[in-house]
Amino acid sequence: MPVLTRLIPSPVVVEISGGAMDKLAGLLADQRISASGKLAMAISNGSGRALREQLAPLLPDAHWYTVDDGTIDSAVRLADAIRGERYDAVVGLGGGKIIDVTKYAAARVGLPMVAVATNLSHDGICSPISTLDNDNGRGSYGVPSPIAMVIDLDVIREAPARYVRSGIGEAISNISAIADWQLSHRVTGETVDGLAAAMARTAGESVLRHPGGIGDDEFLVVLAEALVLGGIAMSISGDSRPSSGACHEISHAFDLLHPARRALHGEQCGLGAAFAMHLRGAREEAGLIAEVLRRHGLPVLPEEIGFTADEFAETVAYAPQTRPGRFTILEHLDLSTDQIRDAYADYAKTIGS
């Protein structure tokens, strides 16, 4: 009897440890990603300078490129700059914006991309998606996943705590996203990829149930692994479904309706996940998510990120328009703005105190 298997798109190496960044050249050589050391290194104009000073002596044949911002224009400029230079790979060294820009640029010129994350703000560090600002607000673009993933815990500890907390909200929101996927399966017949769902749910639960905090190396490893697993789950399913449901629709609606006031992506997703779980009647789960978010210093009420209850209700009402064709608890209930306002008042009364 033939044994049927499938190949899972994933990095050939995932290194999560203290001092991992200093091992970059050796890791890439050992995995035959870059034996020559000829790399295009993309960094930010701010914190990237210090990282360049640290790494440049270890990567003498690398060329360094500064990325201005997280726009698609910056990604295209980076692609144009590295095109034809015969690099072995493109390395994105920084936070989510730098990595998303680098993934898009590498895809545009057909080079493998290496992600060296300096914070853990969201699961884009290992996903097949680049989220970039454009003339219409913000868009998501399909790209190959990173061929290697390096996370240096020494660098992560130096990142602003808010960015690490954002990653917690992103990881935990997987639980709500999977509930939406399963709802769509029951109501619309949408196929659920069981492996991708299991991986994303496990990632979210590992962070939700861990007793540690951001000052604990063991917790940081669990969070980093969860974000990597979330990215691989998306690669397995071929889209963002394992990690993106009503929680992300709400976050994208904040981005589009209030671009100047939006909070961090993971902060919005965590809040959106708790509210979505409340909407589906899973009050115990919503309460647990809210409790854990609070313990880590994340918002559970829109007022905590500068939005009124009315603005939140309008944002949630608009949210389904951000992902046409996606079915979540928001599309299923199809609530009016007034009904969402009432549901939010109940949510705030239940978990807000």
QUICORWO-V387801 format. One line per field, one symbol per residue. phi: phi as a letter, one per 40 degrees, with the letter a starting at -180 (. if undefined). burial: # if it has 16 or more other C-alpha atoms within 10 Angstrom, else .. Layout:
BEGIN
phi: ???
burial: ???
END
This chain:
BEGIN
phi: .cccbbcbcaccabbbacgccccddccccccfcaccgcbcbbbccbcccccccccdccbcbcbbbcbcacbccccccccccccgcgccabbcbicdccccccdcccccbgbcbbbbcbabcacccbccbbbbcacchabbbcaccdcabbbccccdcccddccccdcccccccdcccccccccccccbgdcbcccccccccdcccccdccccbccbdcccccccccccccccdccccgacdcbabddcdccccdcccbdcbcccdcccccdcccccccccgcccccccdcccdcccgccbbcccbgbcccccccccccddccbdgcbbcccccfccccccccccdcdcccbcc
burial: ........###.#####..##..##.##....##..########...#..##..#..##..##.############.##..#....#######################.#######################....##..############.###.#.########################.......#...##.##########....##..#.#######################################....###################..#..##.#####..#.#####..#.#.#.##########.##..######.....#..##.##..##..#..
END
